[in-house]
Amino acid sequence: MPPLLYTYRRCPYAMRARMALLQAGRRFRACEIVLRDKPAELLALSPKGTVPVLVLPGGEVLEQSWDIMRWAWCGEGGHAPGPDEDGWWARAQTPENLALVERNDGAFKRLLDRHKYPERFTAEGDAAACTEALHTCLLPLERWLQAQAQAHFGGATPCATDLALFPFVRQFAAVDPAWFAAQALPALQAWLAGWLASPLFAACMAKLPVQRVVDFPGRSV
């Protein structure tokens, strides 16, 4: 029986988990949840009630997206595809790339929430969030891409870092596309556009029936 992923289509953490499973060629089942009516089975497995949650064939439960991404490429118990032969996970393990993910999941996620939900803050607070995100998170990503003269955070080819960052940069840019397009971020904007147009992203965003366990329709890309 393939592993079961509890997911929510627009959640950036669930999105990067789905992209990793697809890129690694993992077959999996998925259950698209309703945030206001979470299934009892999910809450019994993971009382925190957030997605993604991956239930492995042996019953082990992975509750963090980064752990799910690691399992996708590295696995346990000899499940296909086996070792990280293409280096997607290995290339993401440099201190620099790990620091990018840590900042993304910490400071940038907090600023994204302030930018995405301005009704929870004053107008000045939202503007301050944009400025802070630009200088502390987005411009460092831009400089990293330019300094490495590479199209991806994995170098000439992508790695797990690219998949970990992409859903969050996508959400931030989508709140105010005109603002994002007006910033001096040519390398980051090209990187984002490439992922938005990728077959992997299209496969990841396949719509599922809600509250039903189904084979995920995406395929390895």
N, C-alpha and C positions, 0 to 999 in steps of 0.2 A: 504494500500500500504506500503510495507516495506521501511525502509530508504534507501537512495541512497548514496553510497560511491564513490567519485571520488578518484582514486588510481593510483599508478604506481608500478608495481610488485617489482622492485629492490629498491625503496625508503625505507630507514629504518623507517622513521616516518609512512609511509603508512603500512609497514609490521607489526609494532606493533599494529596499529589500527585494521588491519584485524585479527590478532591473538586474540586480546581481544574480538572482536565481535564473533568470532568462539567459543572461550572458554566459553563465557557467554551464548552461545546458541541462539544468535540473528540471525534471518533471515534478510538478507539484499540484496539489488541489488548493482551492482558495474559497474563502467565505467572506463576501463583502458585507461588512456590518452596517448597521444604522446606529449612529452615535447616540441617539436618544433612546434606543431600545437594544442595548447590547445583549447578545445571546448569553444565556446562563452558562453554557458550556465554556465560553471564553472567560467569563468571570471566575468560574471554578478552576480553570487552568492558570489564570493570571489575574489575581484580584485587583491589580492596578487599573485594569480595564482599558488600557490604551493599545493601539496597534503600532507596528506589526507584532504578531505572536506566531511563532512557527512551532508546530508539534511534530517531532521527528517520529519515524516509524517505530522506534523502540520506546516511545513515550516521553522522551526528554523534551522539555519546553524551553525555547529560546525567546526571551522577552525583549531583547534589544536589537535594533536594526543592524548595528555594527557586528554583533555576534552572528546574526543571520547571514550577513554578507560574508563573514569569514567561513561559515559552514558551507556556503554555496560553492566556494572554490576549494576549500581544504577538506571539508567533510570529516566523517568519522566512520569507522567500521567497514571501509572498503566500498562505500556507496559510489556509484559513478557521479561525476567524471573522474574522481580520484584527485591526485595532486594538482596543484596550481601550475599546470604545464605552460600556460601562456603568460604567467607572471602578473595577472591582474591584481592579485592580493599582495604578492611579494613586492611589487613596485610601490605599493602604498605604505610600506612599513618603514620608510625613512623617517628620521626625526622631524624633518621639515614637513612632510606630508601628514604625519600624525598630528603635528601642531596645527595645520590648516583645518583638519577635521575637528579638533578640540575647540578651536575658535569659532568655527561654523556652528557647532552644536551648543556653544555657550553664548558668547557675546552676540554673534550675528542672529541667532534664533530669538534672543530677547528683543533685539532691535527690529527684527522682522515682525514680531507680534505687535509692537508699538506702531509700526508702519501699516500693517494690514488691518488693524482694528483701531482706527483713530478715534472712534466714538468713546473709547475707554480712556482717552487722554485728551489734554488740551491741544488746540491747533499748534501752539508753540512746541509742545512736547513731540508731536509727530514730525514737525520740521526739524527739530533737533535730532530725532532718531535718524532721519535721512542723512543729515550731515555727518553724524557720528558713524553710521554704517558705511558711508562713502569713504571716510578717512581711515577708519580702523579695520575695515573688512574688505570692501570692494577694491579700493586702490591697491592694497597689498596683493590681492589676487592678480590684478592687472600687472603690477610690477613683476610678480613671479613669472607670469607667462612671457612677458617681454624679455626679462633677463635670461630666461632659459631658451628663448627663441624657439619655443615648442608650442604646438597647438593644444596640448593636453597637460594635465598635472602628472600624468604618468610618463611624460616625455614625448617621443614621436608617436607613441600609441597610448591609449587611455589606460587608466588603472582604477582600482576601487575608490580612490580619492575623487576622481571625476564624478563617479556615480553618487558618492556621498554628498558632494557639494551642490550638484546640479539642481535637485528639486527645490532647494532653499533659495538659490540665486534666481531660479525661475519664478518662484512665488514673489520675491521682492520686486523683480522687474515688472511683473504683471500688475502690481497694485497701481503703478503710475508709469505706463510704458513711455510716455513722452519725456518724463523726467529721466528715466533710465537711459533712453536713447540720446539725451542731450549731454550726458556726462562723458568725460574724456576717458573712456574705457574701451578702446577699439579691440584689444585682444580678448578681453572678457566678453564683450558683446558678440564677437565672432564665435567664441567658444560656446556661448549660450545658444546662439542661432544654430550651430552645428548639431547640438544635442536635441534641440527642439525638432529638427528635421530628420532625426535619425530613425531608422527602422526599429531600433531597440526601444526608444521612447514610445513609438506608436504601438508596439506590442505590449509594452507595460501598461498602457492606458486603455486596454480593451475593457469594455463595459461588461459587468457581471450582474446576474440576477442577485438581488439582495437577500441576505439571511438564508442562503442555500449553499451547500458544499458542491462545488463543480470542479472539473478539471480546468486548470487555467488555459485559455485558448492560445496564449502566446507561444512562440517557438524560439529556439536559440537563434540569435542574430549574429 
